[in-house]
Amino acid sequence: MESETFPNEPPPVRRKPRARSRKTSPDLENPAPDPFLEESAQAFQIEEIPELPIGQTESQESGTGASMNLAPVVIAVAFVLFLFAQGLGLRQAAAALSWQNQNLARQLEALQTARANASKLILERQSVVDQSQRVSTSYNELLVGLLKLAETDQDARSVVEKFNIKPAGASETRAPKDGKK
């Protein structure tokens, strides 16, 4: 059966119809012969499939072969891209870790310097603290001596009253004996 528009075109290839099985069969192991299957098998044997020209056979085979060979290539390219992306991610992570390591080293160095400076300052300030304690002790001794002297000397008593100097054990909240605040 040649086409009118394309006289060299081979007739369409007829395919073997699929056999249909019965859904309910009393004996599944020994089914009854199906007359439709026998007729289609005879019709298939009678029909001859014309051979395609050599050029068409190669083009069909190369087309199917190329599509079958394309899938592994696409998978390989996708895998290479995945590995490349993983490599870039690892490189960025390594750069971030390197930066954090450098910052940690700088902070550690600054902390050690600050600790050394603090210990130097403590040693320097210790002499000032000792001097302050000596001055405070001598001041207390001077005031105690002034209070003892105020018992007998009128000038010392006037200084004690003028600056309201009291012994360390006396409290200011005591009410005066005459009831005045």
VMD Tcl script that builds the backbone (N, CA, C; Angstrom):
set m [mol new atoms 543]
animate dup $m
set s [atomselect $m all]
$s set {name element resname resid chain x y z} {
  {N N MET 1 A 0.836 -1.159 0.000}
  {CA C MET 1 A 0.000 0.000 0.000}
  {C C MET 1 A 0.885 1.225 0.000}
  {N N GLU 2 A 1.030 1.791 -1.151}
  {CA C GLU 2 A 1.907 2.935 -1.311}
  {C C GLU 2 A 1.119 4.210 -1.127}
  {N N SER 3 A 1.794 5.203 -0.600}
  {CA C SER 3 A 1.161 6.479 -0.387}
  {C C SER 3 A 1.118 7.240 -1.686}
  {N N GLU 4 A 0.092 8.007 -1.895}
  {CA C GLU 4 A -0.021 8.771 -3.120}
  {C C GLU 4 A 0.909 9.961 -3.125}
  {N N THR 5 A 1.147 10.545 -1.970}
  {CA C THR 5 A 2.015 11.714 -1.941}
  {C C THR 5 A 3.485 11.331 -1.942}
  {N N PHE 6 A 3.830 10.209 -1.310}
  {CA C PHE 6 A 5.202 9.741 -1.280}
  {C C PHE 6 A 5.245 8.325 -1.859}
  {N N PRO 7 A 5.528 8.183 -3.132}
  {CA C PRO 7 A 5.458 6.857 -3.738}
  {C C PRO 7 A 6.546 5.907 -3.238}
  {N N ASN 8 A 7.660 6.415 -2.755}
  {CA C ASN 8 A 8.744 5.539 -2.292}
  {C C ASN 8 A 8.637 5.176 -0.819}
  {N N GLU 9 A 7.634 5.677 -0.161}
  {CA C GLU 9 A 7.467 5.426 1.265}
  {C C GLU 9 A 6.970 4.002 1.483}
  {N N PRO 10 A 7.631 3.259 2.382}
  {CA C PRO 10 A 7.177 1.891 2.628}
  {C C PRO 10 A 5.858 1.902 3.394}
  {N N PRO 11 A 5.135 0.843 3.305}
  {CA C PRO 11 A 3.858 0.776 4.017}
  {C C PRO 11 A 4.109 0.748 5.511}
  {N N PRO 12 A 3.161 1.200 6.323}
  {CA C PRO 12 A 3.354 1.194 7.770}
  {C C PRO 12 A 3.488 -0.237 8.292}
  {N N VAL 13 A 4.305 -0.378 9.309}
  {CA C VAL 13 A 4.564 -1.676 9.900}
  {C C VAL 13 A 3.407 -2.025 10.820}
  {N N ARG 14 A 2.887 -3.231 10.646}
  {CA C ARG 14 A 1.801 -3.673 11.494}
  {C C ARG 14 A 2.393 -4.505 12.612}
  {N N ARG 15 A 1.938 -4.219 13.755}
  {CA C ARG 15 A 2.448 -4.939 14.911}
  {C C ARG 15 A 1.490 -6.039 15.305}
  {N N LYS 16 A 2.073 -6.998 15.981}
  {CA C LYS 16 A 1.291 -8.139 16.444}
  {C C LYS 16 A 0.383 -7.658 17.569}
  {N N PRO 17 A -0.904 -7.943 17.516}
  {CA C PRO 17 A -1.793 -7.521 18.599}
  {C C PRO 17 A -1.484 -8.323 19.866}
  {N N ARG 18 A -1.661 -7.681 20.974}
  {CA C ARG 18 A -1.406 -8.347 22.246}
  {C C ARG 18 A -2.527 -9.328 22.555}
  {N N ALA 19 A -2.104 -10.423 23.121}
  {CA C ALA 19 A -3.097 -11.423 23.501}
  {C C ALA 19 A -3.729 -11.002 24.806}
  {N N ARG 20 A -5.018 -11.143 24.878}
  {CA C ARG 20 A -5.734 -10.797 26.096}
  {C C ARG 20 A -6.087 -12.089 26.826}
  {N N SER 21 A -5.864 -12.046 28.121}
  {CA C SER 21 A -6.199 -13.232 28.898}
  {C C SER 21 A -7.555 -13.027 29.545}
  {N N ARG 22 A -8.198 -14.113 29.773}
  {CA C ARG 22 A -9.488 -14.054 30.442}
  {C C ARG 22 A -9.261 -13.779 31.919}
  {N N LYS 23 A -10.110 -12.964 32.459}
  {CA C LYS 23 A -9.967 -12.626 33.871}
  {C C LYS 23 A -10.490 -13.744 34.751}
  {N N THR 24 A -11.508 -14.407 34.323}
  {CA C THR 24 A -12.043 -15.518 35.103}
  {C C THR 24 A -11.977 -16.754 34.238}
  {N N SER 25 A -11.105 -17.620 34.620}
  {CA C SER 25 A -10.961 -18.861 33.874}
  {C C SER 25 A -11.071 -20.007 34.862}
  {N N PRO 26 A -11.867 -21.029 34.551}
  {CA C PRO 26 A -12.004 -22.121 35.499}
  {C C PRO 26 A -10.696 -22.875 35.699}
  {N N ASP 27 A -9.901 -22.993 34.659}
  {CA C ASP 27 A -8.658 -23.745 34.774}
  {C C ASP 27 A -7.531 -22.849 34.254}
  {N N LEU 28 A -6.757 -22.238 35.132}
  {CA C LEU 28 A -5.712 -21.296 34.703}
  {C C LEU 28 A -4.509 -22.011 34.118}
  {N N GLU 29 A -4.267 -23.255 34.504}
  {CA C GLU 29 A -3.102 -23.955 33.984}
  {C C GLU 29 A -3.361 -24.483 32.578}
  {N N ASN 30 A -4.533 -24.860 32.264}
  {CA C ASN 30 A -4.873 -25.381 30.933}
  {C C ASN 30 A -5.999 -24.535 30.347}
  {N N PRO 31 A -5.683 -23.333 29.883}
  {CA C PRO 31 A -6.764 -22.515 29.337}
  {C C PRO 31 A -7.260 -23.088 28.009}
  {N N ALA 32 A -8.465 -22.746 27.685}
  {CA C ALA 32 A -9.039 -23.194 26.407}
  {C C ALA 32 A -8.403 -22.403 25.280}
  {N N PRO 33 A -8.175 -22.995 24.137}
  {CA C PRO 33 A -7.570 -22.273 23.016}
  {C C PRO 33 A -8.479 -21.133 22.571}
  {N N ASP 34 A -7.861 -20.006 22.341}
  {CA C ASP 34 A -8.594 -18.801 21.946}
  {C C ASP 34 A -8.564 -18.698 20.431}
  {N N PRO 35 A -9.710 -18.673 19.763}
  {CA C PRO 35 A -9.708 -18.611 18.295}
  {C C PRO 35 A -9.148 -17.287 17.789}
  {N N PHE 36 A -9.296 -16.202 18.560}
  {CA C PHE 36 A -8.766 -14.904 18.116}
  {C C PHE 36 A -7.252 -14.935 18.047}
  {N N LEU 37 A -6.622 -15.567 19.031}
  {CA C LEU 37 A -5.171 -15.658 19.032}
  {C C LEU 37 A -4.678 -16.493 17.861}
  {N N GLU 38 A -5.361 -17.548 17.538}
  {CA C GLU 38 A -4.943 -18.382 16.421}
  {C C GLU 38 A -5.062 -17.626 15.106}
  {N N GLU 39 A -6.117 -16.856 14.933}
  {CA C GLU 39 A -6.300 -16.075 13.709}
  {C C GLU 39 A -5.242 -14.993 13.584}
  {N N SER 40 A -4.940 -14.313 14.699}
  {CA C SER 40 A -3.940 -13.245 14.623}
  {C C SER 40 A -2.567 -13.824 14.363}
  {N N ALA 41 A -2.277 -15.002 14.904}
  {CA C ALA 41 A -0.993 -15.631 14.645}
  {C C ALA 41 A -0.881 -16.015 13.183}
  {N N GLN 42 A -1.965 -16.506 12.577}
  {CA C GLN 42 A -1.938 -16.861 11.157}
  {C C GLN 42 A -1.806 -15.598 10.317}
  {N N ALA 43 A -2.493 -14.526 10.704}
  {CA C ALA 43 A -2.420 -13.287 9.947}
  {C C ALA 43 A -1.027 -12.699 10.026}
  {N N PHE 44 A -0.399 -12.867 11.148}
  {CA C PHE 44 A 0.957 -12.342 11.297}
  {C C PHE 44 A 1.931 -13.141 10.436}
  {N N GLN 45 A 1.733 -14.398 10.353}
  {CA C GLN 45 A 2.614 -15.224 9.546}
  {C C GLN 45 A 2.408 -14.956 8.070}
  {N N ILE 46 A 1.241 -14.597 7.693}
  {CA C ILE 46 A 0.959 -14.364 6.292}
  {C C ILE 46 A 1.531 -13.038 5.849}
  {N N GLU 47 A 1.414 -12.027 6.685}
  {CA C GLU 47 A 1.923 -10.715 6.309}
  {C C GLU 47 A 3.433 -10.730 6.298}
  {N N GLU 48 A 3.963 -10.118 5.301}
  {CA C GLU 48 A 5.403 -9.990 5.241}
  {C C GLU 48 A 5.752 -8.554 5.572}
  {N N ILE 49 A 6.767 -8.405 6.372}
  {CA C ILE 49 A 7.216 -7.072 6.721}
  {C C ILE 49 A 8.282 -6.690 5.712}
  {N N PRO 50 A 8.036 -5.617 4.999}
  {CA C PRO 50 A 9.045 -5.229 3.996}
  {C C PRO 50 A 10.295 -4.716 4.691}
  {N N GLU 51 A 11.399 -4.948 4.077}
  {CA C GLU 51 A 12.668 -4.484 4.627}
  {C C GLU 51 A 12.822 -3.002 4.351}
  {N N LEU 52 A 13.351 -2.318 5.333}
  {CA C LEU 52 A 13.589 -0.895 5.163}
  {C C LEU 52 A 14.894 -0.701 4.402}
  {N N PRO 53 A 14.995 0.385 3.709}
  {CA C PRO 53 A 16.274 0.658 3.030}
  {C C PRO 53 A 17.389 0.815 4.057}
  {N N ILE 54 A 18.596 0.605 3.628}
  {CA C ILE 54 A 19.749 0.601 4.521}
  {C C ILE 54 A 19.925 1.957 5.197}
  {N N GLY 55 A 19.738 3.028 4.502}
  {CA C GLY 55 A 19.910 4.365 5.073}
  {C C GLY 55 A 18.935 4.635 6.203}
  {N N GLN 56 A 17.689 4.163 6.046}
  {CA C GLN 56 A 16.693 4.394 7.091}
  {C C GLN 56 A 16.968 3.536 8.316}
  {N N THR 57 A 17.450 2.340 8.113}
  {CA C THR 57 A 17.751 1.453 9.227}
  {C C THR 57 A 18.857 2.044 10.082}
  {N N GLU 58 A 19.885 2.566 9.456}
  {CA C GLU 58 A 21.001 3.150 10.206}
  {C C GLU 58 A 20.560 4.396 10.959}
  {N N SER 59 A 19.724 5.220 10.338}
  {CA C SER 59 A 19.302 6.443 11.015}
  {C C SER 59 A 18.434 6.123 12.216}
  {N N GLN 60 A 17.577 5.115 12.091}
  {CA C GLN 60 A 16.746 4.749 13.228}
  {C C GLN 60 A 17.595 4.152 14.339}
  {N N GLU 61 A 18.561 3.316 13.979}
  {CA C GLU 61 A 19.419 2.698 14.995}
  {C C GLU 61 A 20.304 3.734 15.654}
  {N N SER 62 A 20.854 4.668 14.873}
  {CA C SER 62 A 21.718 5.683 15.470}
  {C C SER 62 A 20.893 6.622 16.347}
  {N N GLY 63 A 19.656 6.906 15.989}
  {CA C GLY 63 A 18.797 7.762 16.803}
  {C C GLY 63 A 18.486 7.115 18.136}
  {N N THR 64 A 18.172 5.823 18.119}
  {CA C THR 64 A 17.895 5.140 19.377}
  {C C THR 64 A 19.173 4.929 20.154}
  {N N GLY 65 A 20.233 4.646 19.499}
  {CA C GLY 65 A 21.512 4.439 20.177}
  {C C GLY 65 A 22.004 5.718 20.820}
  {N N ALA 66 A 21.807 6.844 20.145}
  {CA C ALA 66 A 22.257 8.113 20.703}
  {C C ALA 66 A 21.462 8.464 21.949}
  {N N SER 67 A 20.155 8.196 21.925}
  {CA C SER 67 A 19.350 8.506 23.103}
  {C C SER 67 A 19.689 7.568 24.249}
  {N N MET 68 A 20.049 6.334 23.924}
  {CA C MET 68 A 20.426 5.400 24.977}
  {C C MET 68 A 21.802 5.751 25.538}
  {N N ASN 69 A 22.703 6.257 24.726}
  {CA C ASN 69 A 24.038 6.638 25.189}
  {C C ASN 69 A 24.038 8.014 25.835}
  {N N LEU 70 A 22.992 8.782 25.637}
  {CA C LEU 70 A 22.921 10.126 26.190}
  {C C LEU 70 A 22.650 10.095 27.700}
  {N N ALA 71 A 21.895 9.135 28.165}
  {CA C ALA 71 A 21.559 9.064 29.582}
  {C C ALA 71 A 22.801 8.913 30.466}
  {N N PRO 72 A 23.729 7.998 30.198}
  {CA C PRO 72 A 24.931 7.916 31.042}
  {C C PRO 72 A 25.783 9.185 30.976}
  {N N VAL 73 A 25.791 9.823 29.811}
  {CA C VAL 73 A 26.570 11.058 29.679}
  {C C VAL 73 A 25.965 12.146 30.552}
  {N N VAL 74 A 24.636 12.261 30.532}
  {CA C VAL 74 A 23.963 13.273 31.347}
  {C C VAL 74 A 24.196 12.977 32.829}
  {N N ILE 75 A 24.113 11.711 33.204}
  {CA C ILE 75 A 24.352 11.344 34.601}
  {C C ILE 75 A 25.794 11.649 34.991}
  {N N ALA 76 A 26.731 11.358 34.106}
  {CA C ALA 76 A 28.142 11.636 34.396}
  {C C ALA 76 A 28.388 13.133 34.542}
  {N N VAL 77 A 27.788 13.932 33.670}
  {CA C VAL 77 A 27.951 15.388 33.757}
  {C C VAL 77 A 27.333 15.907 35.052}
  {N N ALA 78 A 26.166 15.389 35.408}
  {CA C ALA 78 A 25.526 15.815 36.658}
  {C C ALA 78 A 26.391 15.436 37.854}
  {N N PHE 79 A 26.996 14.259 37.826}
  {CA C PHE 79 A 27.867 13.822 38.927}
  {C C PHE 79 A 29.109 14.702 39.022}
  {N N VAL 80 A 29.682 15.046 37.863}
  {CA C VAL 80 A 30.857 15.926 37.863}
  {C C VAL 80 A 30.481 17.297 38.422}
  {N N LEU 81 A 29.319 17.824 38.025}
  {CA C LEU 81 A 28.872 19.118 38.564}
  {C C LEU 81 A 28.637 19.037 40.066}
  {N N PHE 82 A 28.081 17.923 40.524}
  {CA C PHE 82 A 27.870 17.726 41.959}
  {C C PHE 82 A 29.204 17.726 42.696}
  {N N LEU 83 A 30.180 16.992 42.173}
  {CA C LEU 83 A 31.501 16.960 42.812}
  {C C LEU 83 A 32.156 18.337 42.802}
  {N N PHE 84 A 31.985 19.068 41.705}
  {CA C PHE 84 A 32.546 20.415 41.611}
  {C C PHE 84 A 31.920 21.328 42.662}
  {N N ALA 85 A 30.590 21.239 42.822}
  {CA C ALA 85 A 29.902 22.059 43.826}
  {C C ALA 85 A 30.359 21.672 45.229}
  {N N GLN 86 A 30.542 20.390 45.482}
  {CA C GLN 86 A 31.023 19.950 46.792}
  {C C GLN 86 A 32.429 20.481 47.053}
  {N N GLY 87 A 33.274 20.458 46.024}
  {CA C GLY 87 A 34.637 20.986 46.168}
  {C C GLY 87 A 34.624 22.468 46.496}
  {N N LEU 88 A 33.756 23.223 45.799}
  {CA C LEU 88 A 33.659 24.657 46.092}
  {C C LEU 88 A 33.159 24.893 47.517}
  {N N GLY 89 A 32.192 24.106 47.932}
  {CA C GLY 89 A 31.677 24.242 49.299}
  {C C GLY 89 A 32.749 23.936 50.328}
  {N N LEU 90 A 33.533 22.902 50.077}
  {CA C LEU 90 A 34.612 22.565 51.008}
  {C C LEU 90 A 35.683 23.651 51.033}
  {N N ARG 91 A 35.965 24.238 49.875}
  {CA C ARG 91 A 36.955 25.313 49.829}
  {C C ARG 91 A 36.480 26.521 50.630}
  {N N GLN 92 A 35.197 26.857 50.499}
  {CA C GLN 92 A 34.650 27.983 51.263}
  {C C GLN 92 A 34.643 27.675 52.752}
  {N N ALA 93 A 34.303 26.453 53.120}
  {CA C ALA 93 A 34.314 26.075 54.533}
  {C C ALA 93 A 35.736 26.130 55.088}
  {N N ALA 94 A 36.713 25.698 54.290}
  {CA C ALA 94 A 38.108 25.754 54.742}
  {C C ALA 94 A 38.557 27.202 54.917}
  {N N ALA 95 A 38.132 28.077 54.009}
  {CA C ALA 95 A 38.489 29.496 54.136}
  {C C ALA 95 A 37.860 30.098 55.397}
  {N N ALA 96 A 36.614 29.742 55.673}
  {CA C ALA 96 A 35.942 30.259 56.875}
  {C C ALA 96 A 36.636 29.750 58.139}
  {N N LEU 97 A 37.004 28.489 58.157}
  {CA C LEU 97 A 37.704 27.942 59.322}
  {C C LEU 97 A 39.077 28.580 59.494}
  {N N SER 98 A 39.759 28.848 58.388}
  {CA C SER 98 A 41.061 29.511 58.464}
  {C C SER 98 A 40.907 30.916 59.049}
  {N N TRP 99 A 39.889 31.643 58.608}
  {CA C TRP 99 A 39.641 32.991 59.121}
  {C C TRP 99 A 39.344 32.932 60.618}
  {N N GLN 100 A 38.510 31.976 61.040}
  {CA C GLN 100 A 38.187 31.846 62.460}
  {C C GLN 100 A 39.434 31.486 63.271}
  {N N ASN 101 A 40.294 30.656 62.707}
  {CA C ASN 101 A 41.520 30.278 63.395}
  {C C ASN 101 A 42.437 31.484 63.578}
  {N N GLN 102 A 42.548 32.305 62.540}
  {CA C GLN 102 A 43.375 33.521 62.641}
  {C C GLN 102 A 42.813 34.474 63.691}
  {N N ASN 103 A 41.499 34.660 63.691}
  {CA C ASN 103 A 40.886 35.537 64.698}
  {C C ASN 103 A 41.094 34.993 66.105}
  {N N LEU 104 A 40.974 33.701 66.271}
  {CA C LEU 104 A 41.190 33.086 67.574}
  {C C LEU 104 A 42.630 33.288 68.036}
  {N N ALA 105 A 43.578 33.155 67.117}
  {CA C ALA 105 A 44.985 33.360 67.478}
  {C C ALA 105 A 45.221 34.816 67.909}
  {N N ARG 106 A 44.602 35.775 67.172}
  {CA C ARG 106 A 44.751 37.187 67.543}
  {C C ARG 106 A 44.123 37.471 68.905}
  {N N GLN 107 A 42.946 36.913 69.156}
  {CA C GLN 107 A 42.286 37.130 70.440}
  {C C GLN 107 A 43.067 36.493 71.584}
  {N N LEU 108 A 43.647 35.336 71.344}
  {CA C LEU 108 A 44.453 34.674 72.362}
  {C C LEU 108 A 45.687 35.511 72.695}
  {N N GLU 109 A 46.310 36.054 71.658}
  {CA C GLU 109 A 47.485 36.909 71.878}
  {C C GLU 109 A 47.097 38.172 72.657}
  {N N ALA 110 A 45.967 38.780 72.305}
  {CA C ALA 110 A 45.513 39.981 73.008}
  {C C ALA 110 A 45.183 39.655 74.466}
  {N N LEU 111 A 44.585 38.489 74.714}
  {CA C LEU 111 A 44.254 38.087 76.072}
  {C C LEU 111 A 45.518 37.863 76.907}
  {N N GLN 112 A 46.518 37.232 76.319}
  {CA C GLN 112 A 47.770 37.011 77.050}
  {C C GLN 112 A 48.467 38.334 77.353}
  {N N THR 113 A 48.431 39.271 76.406}
  {CA C THR 113 A 49.023 40.594 76.633}
  {C C THR 113 A 48.272 41.324 77.745}
  {N N ALA 114 A 46.928 41.260 77.717}
  {CA C ALA 114 A 46.138 41.928 78.751}
  {C C ALA 114 A 46.399 41.316 80.121}
  {N N ARG 115 A 46.555 39.999 80.182}
  {CA C ARG 115 A 46.845 39.331 81.453}
  {C C ARG 115 A 48.215 39.770 81.990}
  {N N ALA 116 A 49.199 39.856 81.103}
  {CA C ALA 116 A 50.527 40.296 81.531}
  {C C ALA 116 A 50.484 41.744 82.022}
  {N N ASN 117 A 49.748 42.602 81.302}
  {CA C ASN 117 A 49.620 44.000 81.719}
  {C C ASN 117 A 48.908 44.107 83.064}
  {N N ALA 118 A 47.877 43.292 83.276}
  {CA C ALA 118 A 47.139 43.333 84.545}
  {C C ALA 118 A 48.041 42.915 85.705}
  {N N SER 119 A 48.850 41.886 85.505}
  {CA C SER 119 A 49.733 41.461 86.598}
  {C C SER 119 A 50.801 42.526 86.883}
  {N N LYS 120 A 51.276 43.219 85.836}
  {CA C LYS 120 A 52.237 44.317 86.049}
  {C C LYS 120 A 51.570 45.454 86.822}
  {N N LEU 121 A 50.336 45.791 86.448}
  {CA C LEU 121 A 49.629 46.872 87.133}
  {C C LEU 121 A 49.362 46.524 88.592}
  {N N ILE 122 A 49.039 45.266 88.867}
  {CA C ILE 122 A 48.815 44.859 90.254}
  {C C ILE 122 A 50.088 45.048 91.067}
  {N N LEU 123 A 51.222 44.650 90.482}
  {CA C LEU 123 A 52.497 44.819 91.196}
  {C C LEU 123 A 52.825 46.294 91.408}
  {N N GLU 124 A 52.559 47.120 90.392}
  {CA C GLU 124 A 52.821 48.554 90.528}
  {C C GLU 124 A 51.894 49.181 91.569}
  {N N ARG 125 A 50.626 48.804 91.553}
  {CA C ARG 125 A 49.655 49.385 92.476}
  {C C ARG 125 A 49.831 48.860 93.898}
  {N N GLN 126 A 50.483 47.745 94.070}
  {CA C GLN 126 A 50.689 47.179 95.402}
  {C C GLN 126 A 51.500 48.137 96.271}
  {N N SER 127 A 52.484 48.790 95.664}
  {CA C SER 127 A 53.278 49.745 96.446}
  {C C SER 127 A 52.419 50.934 96.878}
  {N N VAL 128 A 51.490 51.365 95.996}
  {CA C VAL 128 A 50.600 52.470 96.340}
  {C C VAL 128 A 49.653 52.045 97.461}
  {N N VAL 129 A 49.157 50.810 97.415}
  {CA C VAL 129 A 48.261 50.308 98.464}
  {C C VAL 129 A 49.010 50.240 99.796}
  {N N ASP 130 A 50.254 49.755 99.771}
  {CA C ASP 130 A 51.041 49.683 101.004}
  {C C ASP 130 A 51.284 51.083 101.580}
  {N N GLN 131 A 51.602 52.020 100.710}
  {CA C GLN 131 A 51.828 53.397 101.153}
  {C C GLN 131 A 50.552 53.972 101.740}
  {N N SER 132 A 49.400 53.705 101.128}
  {CA C SER 132 A 48.118 54.194 101.629}
  {C C SER 132 A 47.831 53.611 103.019}
  {N N GLN 133 A 48.120 52.348 103.218}
  {CA C GLN 133 A 47.900 51.742 104.534}
  {C C GLN 133 A 48.815 52.357 105.583}
  {N N ARG 134 A 50.046 52.644 105.210}
  {CA C ARG 134 A 50.972 53.281 106.174}
  {C C ARG 134 A 50.474 54.674 106.536}
  {N N VAL 135 A 50.015 55.443 105.548}
  {CA C VAL 135 A 49.518 56.793 105.809}
  {C C VAL 135 A 48.275 56.720 106.689}
  {N N SER 136 A 47.370 55.790 106.398}
  {CA C SER 136 A 46.156 55.647 107.192}
  {C C SER 136 A 46.494 55.277 108.643}
  {N N THR 137 A 47.442 54.384 108.828}
  {CA C THR 137 A 47.844 53.985 110.178}
  {C C THR 137 A 48.461 55.170 110.930}
  {N N SER 138 A 49.331 55.912 110.260}
  {CA C SER 138 A 49.959 57.066 110.933}
  {C C SER 138 A 48.929 58.159 111.227}
  {N N TYR 139 A 47.959 58.338 110.347}
  {CA C TYR 139 A 46.895 59.320 110.568}
  {C C TYR 139 A 46.066 58.922 111.797}
  {N N ASN 140 A 45.712 57.632 111.868}
  {CA C ASN 140 A 44.949 57.160 113.042}
  {C C ASN 140 A 45.756 57.360 114.336}
  {N N GLU 141 A 47.047 57.066 114.292}
  {CA C GLU 141 A 47.892 57.251 115.478}
  {C C GLU 141 A 47.958 58.726 115.869}
  {N N LEU 142 A 48.032 59.579 114.854}
  {CA C LEU 142 A 48.074 61.025 115.114}
  {C C LEU 142 A 46.780 61.494 115.785}
  {N N LEU 143 A 45.630 61.015 115.276}
  {CA C LEU 143 A 44.345 61.415 115.851}
  {C C LEU 143 A 44.167 60.871 117.265}
  {N N VAL 144 A 44.610 59.648 117.498}
  {CA C VAL 144 A 44.520 59.085 118.847}
  {C C VAL 144 A 45.384 59.918 119.801}
  {N N GLY 145 A 46.587 60.290 119.334}
  {CA C GLY 145 A 47.460 61.149 120.154}
  {C C GLY 145 A 46.834 62.510 120.403}
  {N N LEU 146 A 46.164 63.076 119.381}
  {CA C LEU 146 A 45.505 64.372 119.542}
  {C C LEU 146 A 44.366 64.275 120.543}
  {N N LEU 147 A 43.604 63.173 120.516}
  {CA C LEU 147 A 42.513 62.994 121.478}
  {C C LEU 147 A 43.057 62.865 122.904}
  {N N LYS 148 A 44.178 62.177 123.081}
  {CA C LYS 148 A 44.787 62.056 124.426}
  {C C LYS 148 A 45.302 63.412 124.897}
  {N N LEU 149 A 45.870 64.143 123.973}
  {CA C LEU 149 A 46.385 65.466 124.319}
  {C C LEU 149 A 45.248 66.440 124.635}
  {N N ALA 150 A 44.064 66.247 123.957}
  {CA C ALA 150 A 42.927 67.136 124.183}
  {C C ALA 150 A 42.401 67.016 125.611}
  {N N GLU 151 A 42.673 65.926 126.295}
  {CA C GLU 151 A 42.230 65.768 127.676}
  {C C GLU 151 A 42.962 66.757 128.610}
  {N N THR 152 A 44.188 67.102 128.261}
  {CA C THR 152 A 44.973 67.969 129.132}
  {C C THR 152 A 45.244 69.347 128.540}
  {N N ASP 153 A 45.236 69.472 127.213}
  {CA C ASP 153 A 45.612 70.736 126.566}
  {C C ASP 153 A 44.375 71.418 125.986}
  {N N GLN 154 A 44.286 72.749 126.274}
  {CA C GLN 154 A 43.138 73.534 125.816}
  {C C GLN 154 A 43.180 73.736 124.307}
  {N N ASP 155 A 44.314 73.960 123.716}
  {CA C ASP 155 A 44.420 74.168 122.258}
  {C C ASP 155 A 44.037 72.895 121.498}
  {N N ALA 156 A 44.476 71.757 121.964}
  {CA C ALA 156 A 44.142 70.480 121.317}
  {C C ALA 156 A 42.648 70.219 121.425}
  {N N ARG 157 A 42.054 70.574 122.581}
  {CA C ARG 157 A 40.627 70.390 122.759}
  {C C ARG 157 A 39.868 71.278 121.772}
  {N N SER 158 A 40.288 72.489 121.542}
  {CA C SER 158 A 39.609 73.383 120.598}
  {C C SER 158 A 39.707 72.836 119.168}
  {N N VAL 159 A 40.830 72.225 118.802}
  {CA C VAL 159 A 40.968 71.619 117.453}
  {C C VAL 159 A 40.016 70.426 117.326}
  {N N VAL 160 A 39.924 69.595 118.389}
  {CA C VAL 160 A 39.038 68.429 118.350}
  {C C VAL 160 A 37.598 68.879 118.230}
  {N N GLU 161 A 37.201 69.923 118.966}
  {CA C GLU 161 A 35.821 70.398 118.896}
  {C C GLU 161 A 35.535 71.084 117.568}
  {N N LYS 162 A 36.528 71.847 117.059}
  {CA C LYS 162 A 36.332 72.559 115.792}
  {C C LYS 162 A 36.123 71.572 114.645}
  {N N PHE 163 A 36.926 70.496 114.547}
  {CA C PHE 163 A 36.823 69.518 113.445}
  {C C PHE 163 A 35.969 68.305 113.816}
  {N N ASN 164 A 35.351 68.308 115.001}
  {CA C ASN 164 A 34.466 67.243 115.462}
  {C C ASN 164 A 35.160 65.877 115.364}
  {N N ILE 165 A 36.316 65.769 115.923}
  {CA C ILE 165 A 37.083 64.528 115.906}
  {C C ILE 165 A 36.640 63.695 117.078}
  {N N LYS 166 A 36.318 62.411 116.795}
  {CA C LYS 166 A 35.853 61.491 117.830}
  {C C LYS 166 A 36.695 60.239 117.770}
  {N N PRO 167 A 36.766 59.521 118.896}
  {CA C PRO 167 A 37.510 58.264 118.877}
  {C C PRO 167 A 36.822 57.247 117.970}
  {N N ALA 168 A 37.551 56.252 117.482}
  {CA C ALA 168 A 37.029 55.271 116.530}
  {C C ALA 168 A 35.873 54.476 117.098}
  {N N GLY 169 A 35.811 54.213 118.380}
  {CA C GLY 169 A 34.741 53.422 118.979}
  {C C GLY 169 A 33.472 54.212 119.228}
  {N N ALA 170 A 33.488 55.550 119.203}
  {CA C ALA 170 A 32.306 56.363 119.500}
  {C C ALA 170 A 31.421 56.452 118.268}
  {N N SER 171 A 30.101 56.454 118.530}
  {CA C SER 171 A 29.197 56.557 117.380}
  {C C SER 171 A 28.536 57.921 117.373}
  {N N GLU 172 A 28.190 58.405 116.194}
  {CA C GLU 172 A 27.595 59.734 116.064}
  {C C GLU 172 A 26.108 59.736 116.362}
  {N N THR 173 A 25.483 58.604 116.401}
  {CA C THR 173 A 24.030 58.547 116.568}
  {C C THR 173 A 23.604 58.622 118.017}
  {N N ARG 174 A 24.540 58.672 118.961}
  {CA C ARG 174 A 24.168 58.771 120.383}
  {C C ARG 174 A 23.499 60.103 120.643}
  {N N ALA 175 A 22.430 60.068 121.365}
  {CA C ALA 175 A 21.733 61.313 121.697}
  {C C ALA 175 A 22.453 62.013 122.849}
  {N N PRO 176 A 22.529 63.346 122.824}
  {CA C PRO 176 A 23.187 64.048 123.947}
  {C C PRO 176 A 22.396 63.883 125.239}
  {N N LYS 177 A 23.069 64.039 126.364}
  {CA C LYS 177 A 22.441 63.805 127.681}
  {C C LYS 177 A 21.398 64.861 128.007}
  {N N ASP 178 A 21.496 66.053 127.442}
  {CA C ASP 178 A 20.545 67.092 127.796}
  {C C ASP 178 A 19.285 67.054 126.923}
  {N N GLY 179 A 19.190 66.084 125.946}
  {CA C GLY 179 A 17.971 65.894 125.148}
  {C C GLY 179 A 17.965 66.686 123.857}
  {N N LYS 180 A 18.998 67.399 123.521}
  {CA C LYS 180 A 19.043 68.153 122.281}
  {C C LYS 180 A 19.766 67.316 121.212}
  {N N LYS 181 A 19.318 67.572 120.026}
  {CA C LYS 181 A 19.972 66.860 118.930}
  {C C LYS 181 A 21.170 67.573 118.439}
}
mol reanalyze $m
mol bondsrecalc $m
mol representation Tube
mol addrep $m
